[in-house]
Every structure is written in C-alpha cells, then in structure tokens.
C-alpha cells in the first residue's frame, strides 16, 4: 500500500532509524528515537505551514514492551506499510 493511502488507525513501520531533531523531550539532538522496523499506528496526517503540499504523519510507535508510546511526526519516506526486512 502507498503511504499516501493510509488512514488513521492503520499500522505502519519505521522505514529507517529515526533520530531526534532536538525538539523531542527526553532525547538529545541526534539521539536514536525509533529503530527501523518498529511498528506504529497512524494517529493523524497534516501539513506544516512551510510545506503546504507535503503530507506529514503523526505516528504512535510501540516501545520495547509492545505498548504504544512515543508519538512522532514523520515524513512519508520515513514510513512503510510493510515490515522492515
């Protein structure tokens, strides 16, 4: 499935390791936040004012115990609908 077709509640996976940009509480800039392949659920989609033509995805990722925890804003290229190999 194409990322642009997903809806809130759909399962997604981190397509790559995701690192902090320095604005995530509890994570220093450059710190690994989500490992590639981590499963999550799409919470919502939206747009940044600076990039009105580019979709942005709010995803709640599972923690090490499998519980939904951390919510991150992600670009389409950072997500996959297929498990990471």
C-alpha positions as CSV (number, residue, x, y, z in Angstrom):
1,X,0.0,0.0,0.0
2,X,1.2,3.5,-0.8
3,X,1.8,5.6,2.3
4,X,-0.4,8.4,0.9
5,X,-3.3,6.0,1.1
6,X,-3.1,5.2,4.8
7,X,-5.8,6.3,7.2
8,X,-5.7,7.0,11.0
9,X,-5.6,3.7,12.8
10,X,-3.6,1.9,10.0
11,X,-0.4,0.1,11.0
12,X,2.9,1.4,9.7
13,X,6.6,0.7,10.3
14,X,9.6,2.9,10.6
15,X,11.4,2.6,7.2
16,X,14.7,3.8,8.7
17,X,16.2,4.6,12.1
18,X,14.6,7.9,13.3
19,X,16.7,10.4,15.2
20,X,15.8,13.4,17.3
21,X,16.0,16.8,15.8
22,X,16.5,18.2,19.3
23,X,12.8,19.0,19.9
24,X,11.7,15.7,21.3
25,X,11.5,15.8,25.1
26,X,14.0,13.4,26.7
27,X,16.1,12.9,23.6
28,X,19.2,14.9,22.7
29,X,19.7,16.1,19.2
30,X,20.9,13.2,17.1
31,X,19.8,10.5,19.6
32,X,18.1,7.4,18.2
33,X,14.4,7.6,18.9
34,X,12.9,4.8,16.9
35,X,14.7,1.8,15.3
36,X,14.0,0.8,11.7
37,X,11.2,-1.7,11.6
38,X,9.4,-0.5,14.8
39,X,5.7,-0.9,14.4
40,X,3.4,2.0,15.0
41,X,-0.1,3.3,14.3
42,X,-1.1,6.4,12.3
43,X,-2.7,8.9,14.6
44,X,-3.3,11.8,12.1
45,X,-2.0,13.5,9.0
46,X,-1.4,17.1,8.3
47,X,0.8,19.7,6.8
48,X,3.4,22.2,8.0
49,X,2.7,25.8,7.2
50,X,6.1,26.0,5.5
51,X,5.4,22.9,3.3
52,X,1.6,23.0,2.4
53,X,2.0,20.5,-0.4
54,X,3.8,17.8,1.6
55,X,1.9,15.5,3.9
56,X,3.2,14.9,7.4
57,X,2.2,11.9,9.5
58,X,1.8,11.7,13.3
59,X,2.6,8.1,14.3
60,X,2.5,6.5,17.7
61,X,5.2,3.9,17.9
62,X,5.5,0.8,20.1
63,X,8.0,0.7,22.9
64,X,10.2,-2.3,23.7
65,X,7.4,-4.0,25.6
66,X,5.0,-3.6,22.6
67,X,2.9,-0.9,24.2
68,X,2.1,2.1,22.1
69,X,4.1,5.0,23.5
70,X,6.1,7.7,21.8
71,X,4.3,9.8,19.1
72,X,6.4,11.3,16.4
73,X,5.9,13.4,13.4
74,X,7.2,11.6,10.3
75,X,7.7,12.3,6.6
76,X,6.4,9.7,4.1
77,X,9.9,8.5,3.2
78,X,10.4,7.6,6.9
79,X,7.4,5.2,6.9
80,X,6.5,1.9,5.3
81,X,3.3,-0.2,5.2
82,X,5.5,-3.3,5.1
83,X,7.6,-4.8,7.9
84,X,11.3,-3.8,7.7
85,X,13.5,-6.6,6.4
